[in-house]
Amino acid sequence: MRIDVRDVILGYERQVVAGPLTFSFDTCDTVGLLGKNGMGKTTLFRTLLRLIRPCSGSISIDGRDLDEYSAGRLAQVFSYVPQSDRSSMRQTVIDMVLMGRASHIPRFSSPRKEDYAVACGALERLGIQDLGKADYGQLSGGQRRMVLLARAMAQGSRMILMDEPASNLDYYNQKMLIDAIRSLTDGGSGVFMISHAPDHVLACCSRALLLEGGGTFSFGASHEVITKESLEKLYGVDVSVESGEGRGVSCAVHW
């Protein structure tokens, strides 16, 4: 499926946050979204999820306006993994993941065997099947992030929107998360993720969108968009970008 963003200005009521933006991507793409705080990254996600409307411009999916999609149909296109979840609800991990099946379960019905199978499959694919009966509220931040990703996978959408998925994670959990994203994309699912780590985007995203503010943005192949020059312009700091074999790319700030 093709998503076309045309002359979109992002904002809330009369407060413009970013834009106009014009770019296109497919739901099988892996896209990394970079930008300083307050540049409209989360606002773009909220607009794609139709939680807010753009101030102007249009967004279409395969030529059909976003507003023409029902909530259930849109849930088949996009799922969402929030930056954090501080839920104190006492529920098991498997029940948390089953919430992703809501758009597939008839109203007033309980999850079916196939829904449990999909939820268990998502946990197994991420290597966290042993957590199925655990209390979600007692998990670590890294474990919760993986469960939220499993919930998004269980939803069965074409593309998963991830808001700073690696924030507040230690190196081990960052590696686990990046490997999980690579597994998703290798399996044909699309990912659109907000990140403050350019090396994470270079490691697992084929395309990148840089929101620079003032209506300026860059969009294209990650290795062409994320450069020493573009990062220094974006963040206003001295940066080095080193490329190696395959996915061996690293970025470092000079303190």
Secondary structure, DSSP 4 states (H G I P E B T S, - for coil): -EEEEEEEEEEETTEEEEEEEEEEEETT-EEEEEE-TTSSHHHHHHHHTTSS--SEEEEEETTEEGGGS-HHHHHTTEEEE-S--------BHHHHHHGGGGGGSPTT----HHHHHHHHHHHHHTT-GGGTTSBGGGS-HHHHHHHHHHHHHHHT-SEEEEESTTTT--HHHHHHHHHHHHHHHHTT-EEEEE-S-HHHHHHH-SEEEEEEETTEEEEEEHHHHS-HHHHHHHHSS-EEEEE-STT-EEEEE--
